[in-house]
């Protein structure tokens, strides 16, 4: 079984019986407190763009749980390099013996970090496929998502 938790703005968490993926932790303090109570359920934190607030919340969570983070800037803020994955649009990643699969896709949005692109993601969590748009605008390449057989889109 899978659960989806919406924390506000662009922040979602997907859980199944074994793993949890937190996307864009741009949280209010009230919601952040709730996430911290459930931090042991977070195995992977995905940032699809950069904002100071999301980065700060990701850093806070990574310092309090064993999750993997996906942004290079975390190294400069004390997170061990083996817990961070550099990611790029078009890449495919498998985590936890491929129980979590992620394909990063183009997003039509500003990433807010010079030299980087904003991203969306196709996430496969034990066979359930979720498309997270990553702040994207509507554009013609969205029709290409049909090939992924998406179960849910956000």
C-alpha positions as CSV (number, residue, x, y, z in Angstrom):
1,X,0.0,0.0,0.0
2,X,1.1,3.6,-0.7
3,X,0.4,6.8,1.1
4,X,0.7,10.4,-0.1
5,X,1.2,13.2,2.4
6,X,0.8,16.8,1.2
7,X,2.6,19.4,3.3
8,X,1.8,22.5,1.4
9,X,3.2,24.5,-1.5
10,X,5.2,22.0,-3.6
11,X,6.1,19.6,-0.8
12,X,4.9,16.0,-0.9
13,X,6.0,12.8,0.8
14,X,5.3,9.3,-0.7
15,X,5.4,6.3,1.7
16,X,5.0,2.7,1.2
17,X,5.5,-0.1,3.8
18,X,9.3,0.2,3.4
19,X,10.4,3.6,2.0
20,X,9.6,7.3,2.1
21,X,10.5,10.0,-0.5
22,X,10.2,13.7,0.5
23,X,10.1,16.1,-2.4
24,X,10.9,19.9,-2.1
25,X,10.8,20.4,1.7
26,X,9.6,24.0,1.6
27,X,7.7,23.7,4.8
28,X,6.0,25.9,7.3
29,X,7.3,25.5,10.8
30,X,4.1,23.6,11.9
31,X,4.4,21.2,9.0
32,X,8.2,20.8,9.5
33,X,7.5,19.7,13.1
34,X,5.2,17.0,11.8
35,X,7.8,15.8,9.3
36,X,10.4,15.7,12.0
37,X,8.1,13.4,14.0
38,X,8.1,11.1,11.0
39,X,11.7,11.6,10.0
40,X,12.5,7.8,10.3
41,X,10.1,7.2,7.4
42,X,12.1,9.5,5.1
43,X,14.7,7.6,3.0
44,X,15.3,10.0,0.2
45,X,14.9,13.8,-0.2
46,X,14.5,15.2,-3.7
47,X,14.9,18.8,-4.6
48,X,13.7,19.7,-8.1
49,X,14.8,23.3,-7.9
50,X,16.8,25.5,-5.5
51,X,15.4,27.9,-2.9
52,X,17.0,28.9,0.3
53,X,14.0,27.7,2.3
54,X,13.9,24.2,0.6
55,X,17.7,23.9,1.0
56,X,17.5,24.9,4.7
57,X,14.7,22.4,5.4
58,X,16.5,19.6,3.5
59,X,19.7,20.4,5.5
60,X,17.8,20.3,8.8
61,X,16.1,16.9,7.9
62,X,19.4,15.4,6.7
63,X,21.1,16.3,9.9
64,X,18.3,14.5,11.9
65,X,17.7,11.4,9.8
66,X,19.5,8.9,7.6
67,X,17.9,10.0,4.3
68,X,19.9,10.5,1.1
69,X,19.9,14.0,-0.3
70,X,20.3,15.0,-3.9
71,X,22.1,18.4,-4.1
72,X,25.8,19.2,-4.2
73,X,25.5,22.2,-1.9
74,X,24.9,20.0,1.0
75,X,28.6,18.9,1.1
76,X,29.6,22.5,1.9
77,X,27.1,22.4,4.8
78,X,28.4,19.4,6.6
79,X,26.5,16.5,5.1
80,X,28.8,13.5,4.2
81,X,29.4,13.1,0.5
82,X,28.2,9.5,0.5
83,X,24.7,10.7,1.4
84,X,24.4,13.1,-1.5
85,X,23.7,12.4,-5.2
86,X,24.5,14.9,-8.0
87,X,21.5,14.7,-10.4
88,X,20.8,15.9,-13.9
89,X,17.8,16.2,-16.1
90,X,17.6,13.0,-18.2
91,X,19.3,10.7,-15.7
92,X,17.7,7.6,-14.2
93,X,18.5,6.5,-10.6
94,X,17.8,3.4,-8.6
95,X,18.0,3.4,-4.8
96,X,17.7,0.7,-2.2
97,X,18.2,-2.2,-4.6
98,X,16.0,-0.5,-7.2
99,X,12.9,-0.4,-4.9
100,X,12.9,3.4,-5.6
101,X,13.4,4.4,-9.3
102,X,13.6,8.0,-10.4
103,X,13.8,9.4,-13.9
104,X,14.5,13.2,-13.9
105,X,12.7,15.0,-16.7
106,X,12.7,18.6,-18.0
107,X,10.6,21.2,-16.2
108,X,9.8,24.6,-17.7
109,X,10.6,26.7,-14.6
110,X,13.4,28.7,-13.1
111,X,15.7,26.6,-10.9
112,X,16.9,29.7,-8.9
113,X,20.4,28.3,-8.9
114,X,22.7,29.7,-11.6
115,X,23.8,27.1,-14.1
116,X,21.2,24.5,-13.2
117,X,17.8,23.5,-14.6
118,X,14.6,22.9,-12.7
119,X,13.4,19.3,-12.9
120,X,10.4,17.2,-12.7
121,X,10.6,13.5,-11.8
122,X,9.0,10.2,-12.7
123,X,9.1,8.2,-9.5
124,X,8.5,4.4,-9.3
125,X,8.0,3.3,-5.7
126,X,7.5,-0.5,-5.8
127,X,5.7,-0.4,-9.1
128,X,3.5,2.7,-8.6
129,X,4.5,5.5,-10.9
130,X,4.1,9.1,-9.9
131,X,4.9,12.1,-12.1
132,X,5.9,15.2,-10.0
133,X,5.9,18.3,-12.2
134,X,8.5,20.3,-10.3
135,X,6.7,23.7,-10.9
136,X,6.5,23.1,-14.6
137,X,4.5,25.2,-17.1
138,X,2.3,23.4,-19.6
139,X,4.3,22.5,-22.6
140,X,4.2,20.1,-25.5
141,X,6.8,17.6,-24.2
142,X,4.3,16.6,-21.4
143,X,2.8,14.3,-24.0
144,X,6.0,12.2,-23.9
145,X,5.0,11.1,-20.3
146,X,2.6,8.5,-21.8
147,X,5.5,6.2,-22.3
148,X,6.0,5.9,-18.5
149,X,2.5,4.6,-17.8
150,X,1.9,7.1,-15.0
151,X,-0.4,6.1,-12.2
152,X,-0.6,9.5,-10.5
153,X,0.5,13.0,-11.5
154,X,1.1,16.0,-9.2
